[in-house]
Amino acid sequence: MKTCPNCNRPLDDVAVFCPVCGAQLGGEAPVQQQAPTPVQNNVPPVAVPVPNVDLYDHTADFDAQDISDNKVFAMLIYLLGTFGLIIALLARHDSKYLKFHIIQAARIMVLEYIVAFAILILFITIIIPIAGFVCLGILSVIRIICFVWICMGKAKEAPIVRAFTFLK
């Protein structure tokens, strides 16, 4: 008869494992089994928070000096419409920041021209011109939002306008 090296219980001579503590017999050191760690208060593990990244914010792509030097011209684009766009194109054609805002303003202008054209073509109906003027109002609000972002030194894509993939 042999005894368990772990708990000193008497065992059969043919036993490979101790039936009481589960220790392995046969010249090797007893294997300790780890008990599974209990979940405290049934609370699942906490996920690591992912930083909130704005995919449409391109401010980090531009040099701070470029933003500072061309902020006024970018503001003119949204304030003066087509005239502001022409002024910006003639003033500083080498600025990446200004080119970004020229493209954003051009997208807004294309949508404004499409809506104005639809209003002119379908002026006989009542619903289309009313909806068109609402859309022009929304585009004006988008211009104001872009203007405020320029005042803050940001380079974000215009909301709603970025959804129109044919303008890319």
RODRENNU-238737 format. One record per residue (C-alpha): residue number from 1; residue in one letter; x, y, z. Coordinates in steps of 0.1 Angstrom, whole numbers, plus 2048, in hexadecimal, padded with zeros to 3 digits. Last residue first. Example, Ala and Ser with C-alpha at 12.3 -4.5 7.8 and 13.67 -1.06 7.14 Angstrom:
<nodes>
+-----+------+-----+-----+-----+
!  nr ! rest !  px !  py !  pz !
+-----+------+-----+-----+-----+
!   2 !    s ! 889 ! 7F5 ! 847 !
!   1 !    a ! 87B ! 7D3 ! 84E !
+-----+------+-----+-----+-----+
</nodes>
This chain:
<nodes>
+-----+------+-----+-----+-----+
!  nr ! rest !  px !  py !  pz !
+-----+------+-----+-----+-----+
! 168 !    k ! 760 ! A80 ! 5E6 !
! 167 !    l ! 740 ! A91 ! 5DC !
! 166 !    f ! 72F ! A71 ! 5D0 !
! 165 !    t ! 732 ! A63 ! 5F3 !
! 164 !    f ! 718 ! A7B ! 602 !
! 163 !    a ! 71C ! A71 ! 627 !
! 162 !    r ! 738 ! A8B ! 62C !
! 161 !    v ! 71E ! AA7 ! 625 !
! 160 !    i ! 70A ! A9C ! 644 !
! 159 !    p ! 725 ! AAB ! 65B !
! 158 !    a ! 742 ! ABE ! 64A !
! 157 !    e ! 763 ! AAD ! 64D !
! 156 !    k ! 778 ! AB9 ! 66A !
! 155 !    a ! 796 ! AD0 ! 669 !
! 154 !    k ! 797 ! AE1 ! 68B !
! 153 !    g ! 7A7 ! B01 ! 696 !
! 152 !    m ! 78B ! B0B ! 6AD !
! 151 !    c ! 781 ! B28 ! 696 !
! 150 !    i ! 782 ! B0F ! 679 !
! 149 !    w ! 76A ! AF8 ! 68C !
! 148 !    v ! 753 ! B16 ! 691 !
! 147 !    f ! 753 ! B1D ! 66B !
! 146 !    c ! 74C ! AF8 ! 664 !
! 145 !    i ! 72D ! AF9 ! 67C !
! 144 !    i ! 722 ! B1A ! 66B !
! 143 !    r ! 724 ! B09 ! 648 !
! 142 !    i ! 711 ! AEB ! 655 !
! 141 !    v ! 6F6 ! B03 ! 661 !
! 140 !    s ! 6F4 ! B12 ! 63E !
! 139 !    l ! 6F1 ! AEE ! 630 !
! 138 !    i ! 6D3 ! AE8 ! 647 !
! 137 !    g ! 6C3 ! B08 ! 63B !
! 136 !    l ! 6C9 ! AFE ! 616 !
! 135 !    c ! 6B8 ! ADC ! 61E !
! 134 !    v ! 69A ! AEE ! 62E !
! 133 !    f ! 698 ! B04 ! 60F !
! 132 !    g ! 698 ! AE5 ! 5F9 !
! 131 !    a ! 67D ! AD4 ! 60E !
! 130 !    i ! 667 ! AF3 ! 609 !
! 129 !    p ! 670 ! AF4 ! 5E4 !
! 128 !    i ! 668 ! ACF ! 5E0 !
! 127 !    i ! 646 ! AD0 ! 5F3 !
! 126 !    i ! 635 ! AEC ! 5E0 !
! 125 !    t ! 638 ! AE0 ! 5BC !
! 124 !    i ! 63C ! AF9 ! 5A1 !
! 123 !    f ! 660 ! B02 ! 5AC !
! 122 !    l ! 66C ! ADF ! 5A1 !
! 121 !    i ! 688 ! AEA ! 58A !
! 120 !    l ! 693 ! B08 ! 59F !
! 119 !    i ! 691 ! AF6 ! 5C0 !
! 118 !    a ! 6A5 ! AD8 ! 5B1 !
! 117 !    f ! 6BF ! AF0 ! 5A5 !
! 116 !    a ! 6C2 ! B00 ! 5C7 !
! 115 !    v ! 6C6 ! ADE ! 5D7 !
! 114 !    i ! 6E1 ! AD4 ! 5BE !
! 113 !    y ! 6F2 ! AF6 ! 5C3 !
! 112 !    e ! 6F2 ! AF3 ! 5E9 !
! 111 !    l ! 700 ! ACF ! 5E6 !
! 110 !    v ! 71C ! ADB ! 5D0 !
! 109 !    m ! 723 ! AF8 ! 5E8 !
! 108 !    i ! 726 ! AE0 ! 606 !
! 107 !    r ! 73F ! ACB ! 5F3 !
! 106 !    a ! 752 ! AEA ! 5E8 !
! 105 !    a ! 754 ! AF5 ! 60D !
! 104 !    q ! 764 ! AD4 ! 617 !
! 103 !    i ! 77C ! AD4 ! 5FA !
! 102 !    i ! 787 ! AF8 ! 602 !
! 101 !    h ! 789 ! AEE ! 626 !
! 100 !    f ! 7A2 ! AD3 ! 61F !
!  99 !    k ! 7B5 ! AE9 ! 606 !
!  98 !    l ! 7B9 ! B03 ! 622 !
!  97 !    y ! 7C9 ! AEA ! 639 !
!  96 !    k ! 7E0 ! ADD ! 61E !
!  95 !    s ! 7EC ! B00 ! 617 !
!  94 !    d ! 7FE ! B06 ! 5F6 !
!  93 !    h ! 7E1 ! B17 ! 5E3 !
!  92 !    r ! 7E1 ! B35 ! 5FB !
!  91 !    a ! 7CF ! B54 ! 5EF !
!  90 !    l ! 7C0 ! B4D ! 5CD !
!  89 !    l ! 7AE ! B2D ! 5D8 !
!  88 !    a ! 7A3 ! B3D ! 5F9 !
!  87 !    i ! 795 ! B5C ! 5E7 !
!  86 !    i ! 783 ! B45 ! 5CE !
!  85 !    l ! 773 ! B31 ! 5EA !
!  84 !    g ! 76A ! B50 ! 5FD !
!  83 !    f ! 758 ! B5D ! 5DE !
!  82 !    t ! 746 ! B3C ! 5DB !
!  81 !    g ! 739 ! B3C ! 5FF !
!  80 !    l ! 742 ! B5C ! 611 !
!  79 !    l ! 742 ! B50 ! 635 !
!  78 !    y ! 74C ! B2B ! 630 !
!  77 !    i ! 769 ! B33 ! 61A !
!  76 !    l ! 772 ! B52 ! 62D !
!  75 !    m ! 779 ! B3D ! 64C !
!  74 !    a ! 792 ! B28 ! 63A !
!  73 !    f ! 7A4 ! B48 ! 62F !
!  72 !    v ! 7A5 ! B54 ! 653 !
!  71 !    k ! 7B3 ! B32 ! 660 !
!  70 !    n ! 7CF ! B31 ! 647 !
!  69 !    d ! 7ED ! B3B ! 65C !
!  68 !    s ! 7E2 ! B2A ! 67C !
!  67 !    i ! 7D9 ! B09 ! 66B !
!  66 !    d ! 7FA ! B08 ! 658 !
!  65 !    q ! 80D ! B10 ! 678 !
!  64 !    a ! 7FB ! AF3 ! 68A !
!  63 !    d ! 805 ! ADB ! 66E !
!  62 !    f ! 7E9 ! AC6 ! 660 !
!  61 !    d ! 7E0 ! AA1 ! 662 !
!  60 !    a ! 7D7 ! AA4 ! 687 !
!  59 !    t ! 7B9 ! ABA ! 67E !
!  58 !    h ! 7AA ! A9F ! 668 !
!  57 !    d ! 78B ! A99 ! 67E !
!  56 !    y ! 773 ! A82 ! 66A !
!  55 !    l ! 77D ! A62 ! 67C !
!  54 !    d ! 776 ! A71 ! 69E !
!  53 !    v ! 788 ! A5B ! 6B7 !
!  52 !    n ! 778 ! A52 ! 6D8 !
!  51 !    p ! 793 ! A3F ! 6EB !
!  50 !    v ! 78B ! A1A ! 6F1 !
!  49 !    p ! 783 ! A11 ! 715 !
!  48 !    v ! 793 ! 9F1 ! 722 !
!  47 !    a ! 777 ! 9D8 ! 72A !
!  46 !    v ! 76F ! 9D0 ! 74E !
!  45 !    p ! 76D ! 9AB ! 757 !
!  44 !    p ! 74A ! 99F ! 75E !
!  43 !    v ! 73B ! 9A5 ! 781 !
!  42 !    n ! 72C ! 986 ! 791 !
!  41 !    n ! 735 ! 994 ! 7B3 !
!  40 !    q ! 759 ! 98A ! 7AE !
!  39 !    v ! 75E ! 970 ! 794 !
!  38 !    p ! 76E ! 952 ! 7A4 !
!  37 !    t ! 791 ! 948 ! 79A !
!  36 !    p ! 793 ! 924 ! 78F !
!  35 !    a ! 7A5 ! 90E ! 7A8 !
!  34 !    q ! 7C9 ! 908 ! 79E !
!  33 !    q ! 7D3 ! 8E4 ! 79D !
!  32 !    q ! 7F3 ! 8DA ! 7AF !
!  31 !    v ! 806 ! 8BE ! 79F !
!  30 !    p ! 818 ! 8A7 ! 7B7 !
!  29 !    a ! 83D ! 8A2 ! 7AF !
!  28 !    e ! 844 ! 884 ! 79A !
!  27 !    g ! 84E ! 862 ! 7A9 !
!  26 !    g ! 82D ! 850 ! 7A0 !
!  25 !    l ! 80F ! 861 ! 7AE !
!  24 !    q ! 7FC ! 87F ! 7A1 !
!  23 !    a ! 7E8 ! 892 ! 7BC !
!  22 !    g ! 7C2 ! 892 ! 7B8 !
!  21 !    c ! 7BC ! 89B ! 7DD !
!  20 !    v ! 7A5 ! 87E ! 7E7 !
!  19 !    p ! 7A7 ! 865 ! 7CB !
!  18 !    c ! 7CD ! 868 ! 7CA !
!  17 !    f ! 7D9 ! 862 ! 7A6 !
!  16 !    v ! 7EB ! 844 ! 796 !
!  15 !    a ! 7DD ! 82A ! 7AD !
!  14 !    v ! 7EB ! 806 ! 7A8 !
!  13 !    d ! 7F8 ! 802 ! 7CB !
!  12 !    d ! 7D8 ! 80D ! 7DB !
!  11 !    l ! 7D9 ! 82D ! 7EF !
!  10 !    p ! 7DD ! 837 ! 814 !
!   9 !    r ! 7D9 ! 85D ! 81A !
!   8 !    n ! 7F8 ! 872 ! 820 !
!   7 !    c ! 7E8 ! 892 ! 810 !
!   6 !    n ! 803 ! 89B ! 7F6 !
!   5 !    p ! 81B ! 87D ! 7F5 !
!   4 !    c ! 7FD ! 866 ! 7F3 !
!   3 !    t ! 804 ! 845 ! 805 !
!   2 !    k ! 80D ! 823 ! 7F8 !
!   1 !    m ! 800 ! 800 ! 800 !
+-----+------+-----+-----+-----+
</nodes>
